[in-house]
Amino acid sequence: MPVTIAEGFASVVYTQRIAAQAGGALDSMPPSARISDLFAQDIPTVSSELLVNLSNLNFTYDKRPVLSGINMKIPRGKVVAIMGQSGCGKTTTLRLIGGQLKPSSGQVTVAGQVVHELDSDGLYALRRRMGMLFQFGALFTDMSVFDNVAFQMREHTDLPEELIHDLVLLKLNAVGLRGAQQLMPSELSGGMARRVALARAMALDPLLMLYDEPFTGLDPITMGVIGQLIRKLNDALGGSSIIVTHDVQESLQIVDYIYFMADGKVVAEGTPDEIRASDKAYVHQFVWGEIDGPVPFQYPSAPYRDQIFGGNVKEAAHV
């Protein structure tokens, strides 16, 4: 007999309860206990170990090139980081993977499907197996913490409220905010809001998690806990995670592979050990936070002296 959505969720809750009693909910939970697998009938089964593939990807805003010749491969079961200076195209890459944007050329393949070729129904079905942690949290401001996390369950399923209650508490407990379930977003600190957004992003145990700056605004202790949560969640569910981040040292502890971007291109890639040992000037400067190097601090502009003094540069030199 086919499993109903309610039966599937009940099975997940029961499995996680048993695992929690054993002393490790995420470590012990089998890969089959993924809530988003209830939507597996909506999209083809993933037969390849390559979950996400970016092939010769190019993108422009109007006529301004943002991405040029991007190639990335995200295997199933891996945590991959995308790093680089602000404005190099990292968040745009996530938006292309999620189908918010369409590439100018090249293609993005997720779970065997070319994202920009999907119709609305196909794209929504694929997105139900994705989780997205937005850069600024993007919580619903007129909903409580509990209702924010419960939103996807109520929107995409016909679950009874008691099961939703159990699942929401599981997610909030994972990020340390079970006691804040009745608070409103306006009552949360920036770091707490980010943790609620993480709980909401993983509400349906997605096949693919996209994290846009997950460590921003977190204190060192919470940052370490959230980093390990991202790693353990990925391992337990057997999916893939893509992390856009500037937190180099924290990320190197949990990821399997790193892509470095600059000026809309991939300029370096490798495992954490390879990145730490890299002799490429760009990578070395970024990883170790050095002032001098090929990465400029200033956004491209006319010479500062020219903008200040205009046509009177020579006269100003004699002042």
C-alpha positions as a printed Julia matrix, in Angstrom:
319×3 Matrix{Float64}:
  0.0    0.0     0.0
  1.25   3.52   -0.73
  2.19   5.54    2.33
 -0.02   8.57    2.97
  1.59  11.9     3.79
  0.32  11.76    7.36
  1.63   8.22    7.82
  4.97   9.27    6.38
  5.31  12.18    8.74
  4.25  10.04   11.68
  6.96   7.55   10.76
  9.56  10.33   10.65
  8.51  11.68   14.04
  8.56   8.2    15.55
 11.99   7.47   14.05
 13.46  10.71   15.37
 11.96  10.16   18.82
 13.53   6.72   19.04
 16.85   8.09   17.81
 16.72  10.93   20.33
 16.15   8.44   23.15
 19.21   6.57   21.92
 21.24   9.74   22.45
 21.73  11.11   18.93
 18.73  12.08   16.82
 20.73  13.26   13.82
 23.49  10.69   14.0
 21.11   7.76   14.31
 18.37   8.81   11.9
 18.46   6.69    8.73
 18.61   8.41    5.32
 15.15   6.98    4.49
 13.59   9.18    7.17
 13.5   12.33    5.03
 10.24  14.24    5.01
 10.76  15.64    1.52
 10.86  12.08    0.15
  7.08  12.14    0.53
  7.12  14.33   -2.59
  9.33  11.91   -4.54
  6.48  11.13   -6.91
  6.63  14.71   -8.17
 10.12  14.48   -9.7
 12.28  11.64  -11.05
 14.33   9.59   -8.62
 17.93  10.73   -8.42
 19.97   7.86   -9.83
 23.28   9.69  -10.23
 25.59  10.58   -7.36
 25.86  14.09   -8.86
 22.97  16.07   -7.38
 23.81  19.55   -8.74
 25.78  20.35  -11.87
 26.59  23.84  -13.16
 27.9   23.65  -16.71
 29.51  26.65  -18.46
 27.1   28.95  -16.64
 26.86  32.6   -17.68
 24.56  35.28  -16.32
 24.15  39.03  -16.86
 22.02  41.68  -15.18
 20.9   43.74  -18.18
 24.27  44.1   -19.93
 26.47  43.79  -16.83
 28.15  40.36  -16.69
 27.87  38.72  -13.26
 28.87  35.09  -13.88
 31.19  33.85  -16.6
 31.89  30.2   -17.45
 31.0   28.76  -14.03
 31.48  25.0   -13.67
 30.64  23.3   -10.37
 29.76  19.75   -9.42
 27.94  19.0    -6.14
 27.91  15.26   -5.37
 25.12  13.75   -3.33
 25.95  13.48    0.36
 28.54  16.29    0.33
 28.75  19.74    1.9
 30.25  22.25   -0.53
 31.18  25.87    0.2
 31.24  28.77   -2.25
 33.53  31.57   -1.05
 34.76  34.87   -2.37
 34.63  38.6    -1.83
 31.3   40.43   -1.66
 29.71  41.01   -5.05
 31.49  38.18   -6.88
 28.26  36.31   -7.73
 27.86  33.77   -4.91
 24.24  34.57   -4.03
 23.37  34.86   -7.73
 24.66  31.31   -8.15
 22.28  30.1    -5.43
 19.38  31.9    -7.1
 20.16  30.17  -10.37
 20.22  26.78   -8.63
 16.86  27.51   -7.01
 15.29  28.7   -10.25
 14.76  32.32   -9.14
 16.89  33.42  -12.09
 17.49  31.98  -15.54
 21.01  31.78  -16.98
 22.02  33.8   -20.02
 23.7   30.63  -21.3
 24.84  27.28  -19.96
 22.69  25.22  -17.63
 21.99  24.25  -14.05
 20.97  20.65  -13.42
 19.44  19.6   -10.11
 18.39  16.01   -9.45
 18.74  15.25  -13.16
 16.54  18.15  -14.28
 17.6   21.31  -16.12
 16.16  23.96  -13.81
 15.48  26.76  -16.3
 13.62  24.37  -18.65
 11.02  23.38  -16.03
  7.49  24.76  -16.16
  5.93  26.28  -13.04
  4.57  22.97  -11.73
  7.89  21.2   -12.27
  9.86  24.0   -10.63
  7.59  24.1    -7.57
  7.81  20.31   -7.24
 11.61  20.51   -7.33
 11.67  23.34   -4.8
  9.66  21.26   -2.34
 12.77  19.11   -2.05
 15.0   22.12   -1.43
 15.58  24.18    1.69
 16.82  27.76    1.52
 18.35  29.82    4.31
 18.15  33.37    3.01
 20.93  35.87    3.66
 18.79  38.05    5.92
 16.56  35.32    7.37
 13.37  36.48    5.59
 11.06  35.46    8.44
  7.38  36.29    8.15
  7.18  39.28   10.47
  3.52  38.81   11.44
  3.96  35.12   12.37
  5.38  33.68   15.57
  8.54  31.58   15.62
  6.4   28.43   15.77
  4.22  29.46   12.82
  7.25  30.41   10.72
  8.71  26.92   11.07
  5.31  25.27   10.6
  4.51  27.24    7.45
  5.82  24.72    4.89
  4.14  21.8     6.63
  0.78  23.55    6.6
  1.25  24.81    3.05
  2.4   21.58    1.39
  0.75  18.83    3.45
 -2.55  17.88    5.06
 -0.93  16.92    8.36
 -2.91  17.06   11.58
 -1.83  19.87   13.88
 -0.49  17.52   16.56
  2.09  16.09   14.13
  3.06  19.57   12.97
  3.52  20.52   16.62
  5.93  17.61   17.2
  7.95  18.35   14.07
  8.25  22.07   14.77
  9.53  21.37   18.28
 12.09  18.93   16.83
 13.42  21.58   14.45
 13.46  24.36   17.05
 15.16  22.08   19.56
 17.9   21.37   17.01
 18.75  25.1    16.83
 18.34  25.68   20.57
 15.16  27.79   20.39
 12.38  25.46   21.51
 11.71  27.87   24.38
 11.25  30.8    21.97
  8.44  29.23   19.95
  5.82  31.86   20.86
  8.06  34.9    20.29
  7.57  37.2    17.3
 10.46  38.0    14.91
 10.62  41.56   16.28
 11.45  40.1    19.7
 14.45  38.13   18.42
 18.07  39.15   18.16
 19.7   38.94   14.74
 21.39  35.65   15.61
 18.18  34.14   16.99
 16.28  35.13   13.84
 18.93  33.41   11.74
 18.54  30.21   13.79
 14.75  30.28   13.36
 15.25  30.72    9.63
 17.53  27.66    9.66
 14.87  25.61   11.47
 12.32  26.67    8.86
 14.69  25.86    5.98
 15.15  22.28    7.2
 11.48  21.82    8.13
 10.82  19.21    5.43
 14.23  17.5     5.62
 15.1   18.56    2.05
 17.25  16.69   -0.42
 19.24  19.88   -1.15
 20.0   22.63    1.36
 21.12  26.08    0.22
 22.69  28.29    2.89
 23.33  31.97    2.2
 25.66  33.25    4.95
 24.42  30.88    7.71
 26.97  32.09   10.3
 26.35  35.83   10.09
 25.35  37.38   13.41
 26.04  34.28   15.49
 28.2   34.22   18.59
 31.18  31.82   18.55
 29.42  29.09   20.58
 26.25  29.17   18.48
 28.34  29.3    15.3
 30.08  26.06   16.26
 26.78  24.35   17.15
 25.1   25.45   13.91
 28.12  24.35   11.88
 27.97  20.88   13.36
 24.18  20.81   12.87
 24.62  21.55    9.16
 27.2   18.75    8.89
 25.22  16.17   10.85
 21.93  17.01    9.15
 23.53  16.52    5.74
 25.11  13.2     6.76
 21.91  11.9     8.35
 19.67  12.72    5.39
 22.11  11.72    2.65
 21.42  14.89    0.68
 23.71  17.75   -0.31
 24.39  21.2     1.11
 25.75  24.32   -0.57
 27.05  27.03    1.76
 27.79  30.57    0.66
 29.9   32.1     3.4
 32.72  34.44    4.42
 33.45  32.48    7.6
 36.47  30.64    6.26
 37.8   28.9     9.34
 34.41  27.65   10.55
 33.52  26.38    7.07
 36.79  24.55    6.54
 35.93  22.39    9.56
 32.65  21.07    8.14
 32.77  21.14    4.32
 34.05  18.53    1.87
 34.98  20.86   -0.98
 35.35  24.58   -1.65
 34.93  26.77   -4.72
 36.52  30.24   -4.64
 34.95  32.9    -6.86
 36.26  36.28   -8.0
 34.81  38.64  -10.6
 32.12  36.11  -11.53
 34.53  33.23  -12.18
 35.78  30.19  -10.27
 39.43  30.99   -9.59
 40.27  28.08   -7.27
 38.78  24.9    -5.88
 39.78  22.01   -3.67
 39.37  20.16   -0.39
 39.87  22.01    2.92
 43.43  20.7     3.21
 44.23  21.76   -0.36
 42.78  25.22    0.25
 44.77  25.72    3.47
 47.97  24.71    1.67
 47.24  26.68   -1.52
 49.99  28.97   -2.79
 47.6   30.96   -4.99
 47.76  34.59   -3.9
 43.98  35.11   -4.0
 43.22  32.03   -1.92
 45.99  32.71    0.58
 44.86  36.31    1.12
 41.22  35.32    1.59
 41.81  32.33    3.87
 44.22  34.14    6.17
 42.57  37.57    6.02
 45.64  39.4     4.76
 45.49  43.1     3.88
 47.89  42.96    0.93
 47.1   40.82   -2.07
 45.2   40.67   -5.37
 41.76  41.21   -3.77
 41.03  44.97   -3.69
 39.19  46.59   -0.81
 37.6   49.35   -2.92
 34.78  48.77   -5.42
 36.01  49.71   -8.94
 35.81  53.47   -9.42
 37.61  56.51  -10.8
 40.73  57.62   -8.9
 39.75  59.09   -5.54
 41.92  62.17   -6.09
 40.17  62.93   -9.38
 36.72  62.67   -7.81
 37.63  64.93   -4.89
 39.41  67.68   -6.82
 37.87  67.25  -10.25
 39.76  69.25  -12.83
 41.84  71.06  -10.21
 44.17  68.14   -9.38
 47.33  70.06  -10.36
 46.32  73.1    -8.39
 45.48  70.97   -5.35
 48.96  69.41   -5.49
 50.49  72.79   -4.74
 48.24  73.61   -1.8
